[in-house]
Amino acid sequence: MEHEFWKYVDCLVENSRLVIDRPKGSTHFRCNNLIYPLDYVFYKEIASGDGGKVEVWIGSLREKKIYELV
């Protein structure tokens, strides 16, 4: 069952449009000494449970996939 969930999430990610909210190298809007090391983005078509944006970091790999950090 868990395997099917991750396949669904990968499919959702591969077929969704990402909007760069804070580009790599930009500073945080409240804390100028915090510099984003990677692009900070949100999914245009996906909303969170509270109706807000689902935000993610984009890594350096070409492949658009979700990776579970263990």
Secondary structure, DSSP 8 states (H G I E B T S, - for coil): -HHHHHHHHHHHHHTS-EEEEE-TT-B-SS-TT-B-SSEEEEEEEEE-TTSSEEEEEE-S-SS-------
